[in-house]
């Protein structure tokens, strides 16, 4: 028996499809891809903010943070 696919699973698949579609379009039109934009943000004043946001998101998704310190888990 296959496990049920949740709305969250569908949302992650949709997000992945969007990233692939946008990067393909950006590549075809000569725009910055999402990876290029992220890498560039690490070379200017935004670097500490971007790294803090990335670290928090990674800690949230991997549940490294205790729930009391993770606002996204407390809201959900």
Secondary structure in CASP SS format (residue, H / E / C, confidence):
PFRMAT SS
TARGET T0000
AUTHOR 0000-0000-0000
METHOD secondary structure of the structure
MODEL  1
X C 1.00
X C 1.00
X C 1.00
X C 1.00
X C 1.00
X C 1.00
X H 1.00
X H 1.00
X H 1.00
X H 1.00
X H 1.00
X H 1.00
X H 1.00
X H 1.00
X H 1.00
X H 1.00
X H 1.00
X H 1.00
X H 1.00
X H 1.00
X H 1.00
X H 1.00
X H 1.00
X H 1.00
X H 1.00
X H 1.00
X H 1.00
X H 1.00
X H 1.00
X C 1.00
X C 1.00
X C 1.00
X C 1.00
X H 1.00
X H 1.00
X H 1.00
X H 1.00
X H 1.00
X H 1.00
X H 1.00
X H 1.00
X C 1.00
X C 1.00
X C 1.00
X C 1.00
X C 1.00
X H 1.00
X H 1.00
X H 1.00
X H 1.00
X H 1.00
X H 1.00
X H 1.00
X H 1.00
X H 1.00
X H 1.00
X H 1.00
X H 1.00
X H 1.00
X H 1.00
X H 1.00
X C 1.00
X C 1.00
X C 1.00
X C 1.00
X C 1.00
X H 1.00
X H 1.00
X H 1.00
X C 1.00
X H 1.00
X H 1.00
X H 1.00
X H 1.00
X H 1.00
X C 1.00
END
